[in-house]
Structures are given as C-alpha cells and as structure tokens.
Amino acid sequence: MWEIFGLKIINTLYLYNYVKKEKIIDKEFNQIIQTTLSRLFEDIKTFKSEPATKFAEFGTRRSMSTDFQRIVNQILEENLPNQYIGTSNVMIAKERNHKKVI
C-alpha cells in the first residue's frame, strides 16, 4: 500500500523539479497539458468505437497531479458514461460518488 503514496509523491516531485530544471514556461506547460488532453480525446474516440468495452482509470501513481487526475476523471465520466466505471483513486471516487475500483 505504501507504494501508491510513495510513487505519487515521487512523481509529483519529479514533475515539479523537471519543470523547474528545464525552465518550462507557462506557455510550454500549457502545450504539454493540451497534448495530453488531445491524446485522452483520441482514446475516448477509440472507446466509443467499442461501446461494449468497460474500463476503469488507474492513474493515481502516475498522474501529473491530483487536480489533473480529477479533470481526466470528469472528462471520462462525461464522455463515456456507459463505459467508464470509476477510478482507483479512493478520494476522487468518493468525491464523484463512484465505486472505488481496486
């Protein structure tokens, strides 16, 4: 169980220090976010082409941040309501009244 918290902390610190070290400005960071969201919407198109496929989101340990993971879960819930069954993030599942997926 410690690995979930440990990897989340490590990933968050890595991203923070990477942005700082590489001197990524807001415009560049926004481009990274837009690229990530574009990929998400491409994945959504793929799932829509297979309506019988159900899935859960397991990004807690590798997410960019908890806030960004909330956004991803909201997008999935809104765009794939019959396919997206929830998240492994207990806090987000509770906030969104989902079943936690473990």
N, CA, C and O atoms as a MOPAC input file, in Angstrom:
PM7 MOZYME 1SCF
protein

 N      0.81300 1    -1.19300 1     0.00000 1
 C      0.00000 1     0.00000 1     0.00000 1
 C      0.86100 1     1.26300 1     0.00000 1
 O      0.46200 1     2.27400 1    -0.57800 1
 N      2.01400 1     1.22700 1     0.62600 1
 C      2.87800 1     2.40700 1     0.68300 1
 C      3.29600 1     2.85800 1    -0.70300 1
 O      3.55000 1     4.04300 1    -0.91800 1
 N      3.37100 1     1.91900 1    -1.65900 1
 C      3.85700 1     2.26800 1    -2.98700 1
 C      2.94700 1     3.28800 1    -3.68000 1
 O      3.43200 1     4.12200 1    -4.44400 1
 N      1.64800 1     3.23400 1    -3.42500 1
 C      0.73700 1     4.19200 1    -4.04300 1
 C      1.11200 1     5.60500 1    -3.61000 1
 O      1.26700 1     6.49600 1    -4.44600 1
 N      1.25700 1     5.80700 1    -2.31200 1
 C      1.60800 1     7.12600 1    -1.79300 1
 C      3.03100 1     7.51200 1    -2.18100 1
 O      3.29800 1     8.64900 1    -2.57000 1
 N      3.93500 1     6.54700 1    -2.06900 1
 C      5.33500 1     6.80900 1    -2.40700 1
 C      5.50800 1     7.20200 1    -3.86100 1
 O      6.17700 1     8.19100 1    -4.15800 1
 N      4.91800 1     6.44600 1    -4.76700 1
 C      5.05000 1     6.75500 1    -6.18400 1
 C      4.34500 1     8.05900 1    -6.55100 1
 O      4.82400 1     8.80200 1    -7.40800 1
 N      3.22800 1     8.33700 1    -5.91900 1
 C      2.53200 1     9.60300 1    -6.16600 1
 C      3.41600 1    10.77800 1    -5.75500 1
 O      3.53900 1    11.75300 1    -6.49700 1
 N      4.02600 1    10.69100 1    -4.58900 1
 C      4.90500 1    11.75700 1    -4.10000 1
 C      6.12100 1    11.89300 1    -5.00400 1
 O      6.49400 1    13.00400 1    -5.38200 1
 N      6.73800 1    10.77500 1    -5.35100 1
 C      7.92900 1    10.80400 1    -6.21500 1
 C      7.58900 1    11.41200 1    -7.56900 1
 O      8.33400 1    12.25400 1    -8.07000 1
 N      6.48300 1    11.00100 1    -8.16400 1
 C      6.10400 1    11.51500 1    -9.47600 1
 C      5.80000 1    13.01400 1    -9.42600 1
 O      6.19600 1    13.75700 1   -10.32300 1
 N      5.10900 1    13.45300 1    -8.39300 1
 C      4.78800 1    14.87200 1    -8.26000 1
 C      6.06600 1    15.69300 1    -8.09200 1
 O      6.22300 1    16.73600 1    -8.72800 1
 N      6.98200 1    15.22700 1    -7.23600 1
 C      8.24600 1    15.94100 1    -7.03200 1
 C      9.10200 1    15.93300 1    -8.29600 1
 O      9.74500 1    16.92900 1    -8.62600 1
 N      9.10600 1    14.80000 1    -9.00000 1
 C      9.87000 1    14.71200 1   -10.24500 1
 C      9.35200 1    15.74100 1   -11.24800 1
 O     10.13800 1    16.48100 1   -11.83900 1
 N      8.04600 1    15.79000 1   -11.43900 1
 C      7.46900 1    16.72800 1   -12.39800 1
 C      7.77400 1    18.16900 1   -11.99600 1
 O      8.16100 1    18.98200 1   -12.83500 1
 N      7.60100 1    18.48300 1   -10.72100 1
 C      7.87400 1    19.83300 1   -10.23500 1
 C      9.32700 1    20.22400 1   -10.52500 1
 O      9.59700 1    21.30500 1   -11.04800 1
 N     10.26200 1    19.32400 1   -10.17500 1
 C     11.67700 1    19.62700 1   -10.38400 1
 C     12.05700 1    19.63600 1   -11.85900 1
 O     12.92000 1    20.41400 1   -12.26600 1
 N     11.43000 1    18.78900 1   -12.66400 1
 C     11.69400 1    18.77100 1   -14.10100 1
 C     11.29400 1    20.10500 1   -14.72900 1
 O     12.05500 1    20.68300 1   -15.50500 1
 N     10.11200 1    20.58600 1   -14.39500 1
 C      9.62500 1    21.86000 1   -14.92800 1
 C     10.57200 1    22.98500 1   -14.51600 1
 O     10.89500 1    23.86300 1   -15.31600 1
 N     11.00700 1    22.94600 1   -13.27000 1
 C     11.91100 1    23.97600 1   -12.74700 1
 C     13.28400 1    23.89400 1   -13.43200 1
 O     13.82700 1    24.90800 1   -13.87100 1
 N     13.83300 1    22.68400 1   -13.51800 1
 C     15.17200 1    22.47800 1   -14.09600 1
 C     15.20400 1    22.84800 1   -15.57900 1
 O     16.15400 1    23.47600 1   -16.04600 1
 N     14.17400 1    22.46100 1   -16.30700 1
 C     14.12900 1    22.72300 1   -17.74500 1
 C     13.62200 1    24.13200 1   -18.06600 1
 O     13.55400 1    24.53300 1   -19.22800 1
 N     13.26900 1    24.87000 1   -17.01300 1
 C     12.77500 1    26.24900 1   -17.16000 1
 C     11.59300 1    26.31200 1   -18.13100 1
 O     11.53200 1    27.15900 1   -19.02300 1
 N     10.66900 1    25.39200 1   -17.92300 1
 C      9.47600 1    25.34700 1   -18.76300 1
 C      8.56000 1    26.49200 1   -18.35000 1
 O      8.16100 1    26.60900 1   -17.19200 1
 N      8.24400 1    27.31600 1   -19.31000 1
 C      7.38200 1    28.46800 1   -19.03400 1
 C      5.91500 1    28.03900 1   -19.13500 1
 O      5.60400 1    26.95600 1   -19.63100 1
 N      5.02900 1    28.90100 1   -18.65800 1
 C      3.59900 1    28.57600 1   -18.63200 1
 C      3.07500 1    28.16900 1   -20.00100 1
 O      2.29900 1    27.22000 1   -20.11500 1
 N      3.49700 1    28.88600 1   -21.04300 1
 C      3.02900 1    28.57500 1   -22.40300 1
 C      3.41100 1    27.14800 1   -22.79400 1
 O      2.59400 1    26.42100 1   -23.36000 1
 N      4.64100 1    26.74700 1   -22.49700 1
 C      5.10000 1    25.39200 1   -22.82600 1
 C      4.35600 1    24.34800 1   -21.98900 1
 O      3.98100 1    23.28800 1   -22.48900 1
 N      4.15200 1    24.66500 1   -20.71900 1
 C      3.44300 1    23.73700 1   -19.84800 1
 C      2.00400 1    23.56500 1   -20.32600 1
 O      1.47400 1    22.45400 1   -20.32000 1
 N      1.37800 1    24.65400 1   -20.73600 1
 C      0.01700 1    24.57500 1   -21.28200 1
 C     -0.02000 1    23.72400 1   -22.54700 1
 O     -0.99300 1    23.00700 1   -22.78200 1
 N      1.02600 1    23.79600 1   -23.35900 1
 C      1.10900 1    22.95300 1   -24.55800 1
 C      1.16700 1    21.47400 1   -24.16700 1
 O      0.53400 1    20.63000 1   -24.80100 1
 N      1.93200 1    21.17400 1   -23.12000 1
 C      2.02600 1    19.78900 1   -22.63600 1
 C      0.65300 1    19.30800 1   -22.19100 1
 O      0.25000 1    18.18900 1   -22.50800 1
 N     -0.06400 1    20.14700 1   -21.45900 1
 C     -1.42000 1    19.79600 1   -20.99900 1
 C     -2.33300 1    19.56800 1   -22.19500 1
 O     -3.08700 1    18.59600 1   -22.22000 1
 N     -2.27400 1    20.45300 1   -23.18500 1
 C     -3.13000 1    20.31300 1   -24.36600 1
 C     -2.81400 1    19.03600 1   -25.14000 1
 O     -3.72500 1    18.36900 1   -25.63000 1
 N     -1.53900 1    18.69200 1   -25.25300 1
 C     -1.14800 1    17.44700 1   -25.92100 1
 C     -1.69100 1    16.24500 1   -25.16900 1
 O     -2.19200 1    15.29700 1   -25.77400 1
 N     -1.59000 1    16.28900 1   -23.85200 1
 C     -2.09800 1    15.20000 1   -23.02400 1
 C     -3.60700 1    15.05300 1   -23.18600 1
 O     -4.11400 1    13.93900 1   -23.31500 1
 N     -4.31800 1    16.16200 1   -23.17900 1
 C     -5.77400 1    16.12000 1   -23.34200 1
 C     -6.15900 1    15.66200 1   -24.75000 1
 O     -7.15300 1    14.95400 1   -24.91700 1
 N     -5.39000 1    16.05400 1   -25.75200 1
 C     -5.64900 1    15.57800 1   -27.11800 1
 C     -5.53500 1    14.06800 1   -27.18800 1
 O     -6.35800 1    13.40400 1   -27.81800 1
 N     -4.51300 1    13.52500 1   -26.53900 1
 C     -4.35000 1    12.06400 1   -26.50000 1
 C     -5.52800 1    11.40900 1   -25.78400 1
 O     -6.01700 1    10.36100 1   -26.20800 1
 N     -5.97400 1    12.02500 1   -24.70700 1
 C     -7.12200 1    11.49400 1   -23.97700 1
 C     -8.35200 1    11.43900 1   -24.88600 1
 O     -9.07000 1    10.43900 1   -24.90000 1
 N     -8.59300 1    12.50600 1   -25.64100 1
 C     -9.76100 1    12.51900 1   -26.51900 1
 C     -9.61700 1    11.53700 1   -27.67800 1
 O    -10.62000 1    11.02700 1   -28.17500 1
 N     -8.40400 1    11.26700 1   -28.11100 1
 C     -8.18600 1    10.20900 1   -29.11500 1
 C     -8.55200 1     8.84900 1   -28.51800 1
 O     -9.18300 1     8.02100 1   -29.17500 1
 N     -8.15200 1     8.63200 1   -27.27400 1
 C     -8.51000 1     7.38100 1   -26.59300 1
 C    -10.02200 1     7.26500 1   -26.41900 1
 O    -10.58800 1     6.17900 1   -26.55000 1
 N    -10.66200 1     8.37300 1   -26.12800 1
 C    -12.12500 1     8.38200 1   -25.97400 1
 C    -12.78600 1     7.96000 1   -27.28900 1
 O    -13.74300 1     7.18600 1   -27.28100 1
 N    -12.27800 1     8.46600 1   -28.41700 1
 C    -12.80500 1     8.05200 1   -29.73300 1
 C    -12.68100 1     6.54200 1   -29.91100 1
 O    -13.60100 1     5.88500 1   -30.39800 1
 N    -11.53700 1     6.00300 1   -29.51100 1
 C    -11.31700 1     4.55800 1   -29.62800 1
 C    -12.32500 1     3.79300 1   -28.78600 1
 O    -12.90900 1     2.81600 1   -29.25400 1
 N    -12.53400 1     4.22200 1   -27.55900 1
 C    -13.51100 1     3.55100 1   -26.69400 1
 C    -14.92500 1     3.66600 1   -27.25100 1
 O    -15.70300 1     2.71600 1   -27.16500 1
 N    -15.26300 1     4.81300 1   -27.81700 1
 C    -16.60400 1     4.98900 1   -28.38200 1
 C    -16.84800 1     4.03700 1   -29.54800 1
 O    -17.98700 1     3.65700 1   -29.81900 1
 N    -15.77500 1     3.65500 1   -30.23500 1
 C    -15.93400 1     2.71600 1   -31.35000 1
 C    -16.14800 1     1.28200 1   -30.86200 1
 O    -16.48100 1     0.40000 1   -31.65400 1
 N    -15.96000 1     1.05000 1   -29.57600 1
 C    -16.16500 1    -0.26700 1   -28.96000 1
 C    -17.09200 1    -0.09900 1   -27.75200 1
 O    -16.63100 1    -0.20300 1   -26.61500 1
 N    -18.38200 1     0.15600 1   -27.97200 1
 C    -19.28000 1     0.50300 1   -26.86900 1
 C    -19.48000 1    -0.58400 1   -25.81500 1
 O    -19.94700 1    -0.28900 1   -24.71500 1
 N    -19.14500 1    -1.80700 1   -26.12100 1
 C    -19.30300 1    -2.87500 1   -25.12800 1
 C    -18.13900 1    -2.91400 1   -24.13200 1
 O    -18.21300 1    -3.59300 1   -23.10700 1
 N    -17.07600 1    -2.19000 1   -24.43800 1
 C    -15.88800 1    -2.20200 1   -23.58900 1
 C    -16.08400 1    -1.31000 1   -22.37300 1
 O    -16.42000 1    -0.13300 1   -22.50600 1
 N    -15.87400 1    -1.86900 1   -21.19500 1
 C    -15.92200 1    -1.12600 1   -19.92700 1
 C    -14.49100 1    -1.00100 1   -19.40400 1
 O    -13.66300 1    -1.88200 1   -19.63700 1
 N    -14.20600 1     0.08100 1   -18.70600 1
 C    -12.85900 1     0.25700 1   -18.17800 1
 C    -12.87700 1     1.14200 1   -16.94100 1
 O    -13.84600 1     1.85100 1   -16.67000 1
 N    -11.77800 1     1.07900 1   -16.20300 1
 C    -11.57200 1     1.92900 1   -15.02600 1
 C    -10.25200 1     2.66800 1   -15.19600 1
 O     -9.37100 1     2.22300 1   -15.93000 1
 N    -10.12700 1     3.77700 1   -14.52500 1
 C     -8.92100 1     4.59900 1   -14.56700 1
 C     -8.03700 1     4.23600 1   -13.38300 1
 O     -8.48700 1     4.24200 1   -12.23800 1
 N     -6.76700 1     3.91900 1   -13.66900 1
 C     -5.81200 1     3.53700 1   -12.63400 1
 C     -4.57900 1     4.43700 1   -12.66900 1
 O     -3.45500 1     3.93300 1   -12.65800 1
 N     -4.76400 1     5.75100 1   -12.71100 1
 C     -3.64300 1     6.66000 1   -12.87700 1
 C     -3.09900 1     7.29800 1   -11.62100 1
 O     -2.25400 1     8.18800 1   -11.71000 1
 N     -3.55100 1     6.87700 1   -10.45400 1
 C     -3.17800 1     7.56000 1    -9.21500 1
 C     -1.66500 1     7.69600 1    -9.04300 1
 O     -1.17500 1     8.77800 1    -8.71900 1
 N     -0.92900 1     6.62000 1    -9.25400 1
 C      0.51500 1     6.66800 1    -9.00200 1
 C      1.27500 1     7.46500 1   -10.03800 1
 O      2.36100 1     7.97000 1    -9.75400 1
 N      0.72400 1     7.58700 1   -11.23800 1
 C      1.47500 1     8.21600 1   -12.32200 1
 C      0.87500 1     9.52800 1   -12.80900 1
 O      1.37300 1    10.10800 1   -13.77300 1
 N     -0.16200 1     9.99600 1   -12.17800 1
 C     -0.82200 1    11.21100 1   -12.66800 1
 C      0.06400 1    12.43700 1   -12.47000 1
 O      0.93500 1    12.47700 1   -11.60100 1
 N     -0.19400 1    13.42500 1   -13.30500 1
 C      0.56100 1    14.66900 1   -13.23400 1
 C      0.32300 1    15.36900 1   -11.90300 1
 O      1.24500 1    15.91700 1   -11.29900 1
 N     -0.92600 1    15.34000 1   -11.45900 1
 C     -1.29800 1    15.90400 1   -10.16700 1
 C     -2.70000 1    15.39900 1    -9.83700 1
 O     -3.41000 1    14.89900 1   -10.70900 1
 N     -3.08300 1    15.53000 1    -8.59500 1
 C     -4.42800 1    15.10900 1    -8.20000 1
 C     -5.47000 1    15.95700 1    -8.91300 1
 O     -6.50700 1    15.44100 1    -9.33000 1
 N     -5.20500 1    17.25600 1    -9.05900 1
 C     -6.15800 1    18.12300 1    -9.75100 1
 C     -6.32900 1    17.69300 1   -11.20700 1
 O     -7.44800 1    17.65800 1   -11.71900 1
 N     -5.23100 1    17.37000 1   -11.86700 1
 C     -5.32200 1    16.93800 1   -13.26300 1
 C     -6.03200 1    15.59000 1   -13.35600 1
 O     -6.79000 1    15.35100 1   -14.29600 1
 N     -5.79600 1    14.72100 1   -12.39900 1
 C     -6.48800 1    13.43400 1   -12.39500 1
 C     -7.99400 1    13.63900 1   -12.21400 1
 O     -8.79100 1    12.91200 1   -12.80700 1
 N     -8.38300 1    14.60900 1   -11.41100 1
 C     -9.81100 1    14.94200 1   -11.26400 1
 C    -10.40500 1    15.35200 1   -12.61800 1
 O    -11.49800 1    14.92200 1   -12.98500 1
 N     -9.66900 1    16.18600 1   -13.34500 1
 C    -10.13000 1    16.64300 1   -14.65600 1
 C    -10.29100 1    15.45800 1   -15.60700 1
 O    -11.30000 1    15.34800 1   -16.30400 1
 N     -9.30400 1    14.58200 1   -15.63200 1
 C     -9.36700 1    13.40100 1   -16.50200 1
 C    -10.57900 1    12.54900 1   -16.15400 1
 O    -11.29500 1    12.09700 1   -17.04700 1
 N    -10.81400 1    12.32600 1   -14.87700 1
 C    -11.96400 1    11.52100 1   -14.46500 1
 C    -13.27900 1    12.18300 1   -14.85200 1
 O    -14.21900 1    11.50200 1   -15.26200 1
 N    -13.35200 1    13.49500 1   -14.72800 1
 C    -14.56500 1    14.20400 1   -15.12500 1
 C    -14.80200 1    14.06800 1   -16.63300 1
 O    -15.92900 1    13.82900 1   -17.06800 1
 N    -13.75400 1    14.21900 1   -17.41600 1
 C    -13.87100 1    14.08200 1   -18.87300 1
 C    -14.32100 1    12.67900 1   -19.24300 1
 O    -15.19300 1    12.50800 1   -20.09500 1
 N    -13.73000 1    11.67600 1   -18.60600 1
 C    -14.12800 1    10.29600 1   -18.89700 1
 C    -15.58000 1    10.04700 1   -18.53000 1
 O    -16.32100 1     9.41800 1   -19.28500 1
 N    -15.97900 1    10.53900 1   -17.37500 1
 C    -17.35400 1    10.34800 1   -16.91100 1
 C    -18.35300 1    11.02500 1   -17.86000 1
 O    -19.40800 1    10.46600 1   -18.15800 1
 N    -18.01700 1    12.21700 1   -18.32400 1
 C    -18.92400 1    12.95900 1   -19.20000 1
 C    -18.98400 1    12.37500 1   -20.61400 1
 O    -20.04400 1    12.37100 1   -21.24000 1
 N    -17.85800 1    11.88600 1   -21.11100 1
 C    -17.79000 1    11.42500 1   -22.49400 1
 C    -18.07200 1     9.94000 1   -22.67800 1
 O    -18.45800 1     9.51200 1   -23.76500 1
 N    -17.88300 1     9.16000 1   -21.63200 1
 C    -18.08300 1     7.71100 1   -21.72900 1
 C    -18.90500 1     7.19600 1   -20.54200 1
 O    -18.45100 1     6.31100 1   -19.81700 1
 N    -20.09500 1     7.73600 1   -20.34200 1
 C    -20.86000 1     7.39700 1   -19.13700 1
 C    -21.23900 1     5.92800 1   -19.01300 1
 O    -21.43100 1     5.43700 1   -17.90100 1
 N    -21.35000 1     5.22300 1   -20.11900 1
 C    -21.73000 1     3.81000 1   -20.07300 1
 C    -20.54500 1     2.86000 1   -20.10700 1
 O    -20.71300 1     1.64500 1   -20.00300 1
 N    -19.33600 1     3.41700 1   -20.25500 1
 C    -18.14700 1     2.57800 1   -20.34100 1
 C    -17.18300 1     2.79600 1   -19.17500 1
 O    -16.57600 1     1.84700 1   -18.68000 1
 N    -17.04900 1     4.02200 1   -18.74800 1
 C    -16.15200 1     4.36500 1   -17.64200 1
 C    -16.82400 1     3.96500 1   -16.33400 1
 O    -17.88800 1     4.47700 1   -15.98800 1
 N    -16.19200 1     3.04500 1   -15.61100 1
 C    -16.82800 1     2.53200 1   -14.39000 1
 C    -16.26100 1     3.12300 1   -13.10600 1
 O    -16.80100 1     2.86800 1   -12.03000 1
 N    -15.18600 1     3.90500 1   -13.18900 1
 C    -14.65200 1     4.52200 1   -11.98400 1
 C    -13.14500 1     4.61500 1   -11.97600 1
 O    -12.47900 1     4.40000 1   -12.98900 1
 N    -12.62500 1     4.93900 1   -10.80900 1
 C    -11.19400 1     5.17600 1   -10.62800 1
 C    -10.66600 1     4.39800 1    -9.43000 1
 O    -11.41700 1     4.04000 1    -8.52300 1
 N     -9.36700 1     4.14400 1    -9.44300 1
 C     -8.73300 1     3.50200 1    -8.29300 1
 C     -8.41200 1     4.51100 1    -7.19700 1
 O     -8.04100 1     4.12700 1    -6.08800 1
 N     -8.55100 1     5.79600 1    -7.50200 1
 C     -8.28600 1     6.84700 1    -6.52200 1
 C     -9.50000 1     6.96500 1    -5.59900 1
 O    -10.54400 1     7.47700 1    -6.00300 1
 N     -9.36200 1     6.49600 1    -4.37700 1
 C    -10.47700 1     6.44400 1    -3.43000 1
 C    -11.04600 1     7.83000 1    -3.16700 1
 O    -12.26400 1     7.99200 1    -3.09300 1
 N    -10.19200 1     8.82000 1    -3.02500 1
 C    -10.65100 1    10.17400 1    -2.73800 1
 C    -11.50900 1    10.70500 1    -3.89600 1
 O    -12.58400 1    11.25700 1    -3.66500 1
 N    -11.04000 1    10.54100 1    -5.13100 1
 C    -11.79800 1    11.02900 1    -6.28400 1
 C    -13.08600 1    10.23000 1    -6.45500 1
 O    -14.12500 1    10.79700 1    -6.79300 1
 N    -13.02600 1     8.93000 1    -6.22700 1
 C    -14.23900 1     8.10200 1    -6.31400 1
 C    -15.28500 1     8.60200 1    -5.32000 1
 O    -16.46700 1     8.70400 1    -5.64800 1
 N    -14.84200 1     8.91100 1    -4.11300 1
 C    -15.76800 1     9.40700 1    -3.08600 1
 C    -16.34600 1    10.76900 1    -3.49000 1
 O    -17.54700 1    11.00300 1    -3.35300 1
 N    -15.49000 1    11.65600 1    -3.98500 1
 C    -15.93900 1    12.98100 1    -4.40600 1
 C    -16.97300 1    12.90400 1    -5.53300 1
 O    -17.90700 1    13.70400 1    -5.57700 1
 N    -16.80600 1    11.94800 1    -6.43500 1
 C    -17.67000 1    11.84400 1    -7.61000 1
 C    -18.78600 1    10.80700 1    -7.41900 1
 O    -19.52400 1    10.49800 1    -8.35400 1
 N    -18.89700 1    10.27900 1    -6.20400 1
 C    -19.91500 1     9.27000 1    -5.89900 1
 C    -19.81500 1     8.03800 1    -6.80300 1
 O    -20.82100 1     7.52300 1    -7.29200 1
 N    -18.59100 1     7.58500 1    -7.01000 1
 C    -18.32700 1     6.39000 1    -7.78000 1
 C    -17.94500 1     5.26400 1    -6.83900 1
 O    -17.59300 1     5.49200 1    -5.68200 1
 N    -18.01800 1     4.05400 1    -7.35100 1
 C    -17.42700 1     2.95100 1    -6.61300 1
 C    -15.92000 1     3.03300 1    -6.81000 1
 O    -15.43800 1     3.34800 1    -7.89800 1
 N    -15.19000 1     2.74900 1    -5.75100 1
 C    -13.73300 1     2.70200 1    -5.93100 1
 C    -13.38100 1     1.38300 1    -6.60700 1
 O    -13.98800 1     0.35000 1    -6.32700 1
 N    -12.42100 1     1.42700 1    -7.47600 1
 C    -12.00400 1     0.25200 1    -8.21800 1
 C    -10.60700 1    -0.11600 1    -7.71000 1
 O     -9.66400 1     0.66600 1    -7.82700 1
 N    -10.49600 1    -1.30500 1    -7.15200 1
 C     -9.18300 1    -1.70600 1    -6.63700 1
 C     -8.76100 1    -3.04300 1    -7.19500 1
 O     -7.68100 1    -3.53600 1    -6.86800 1

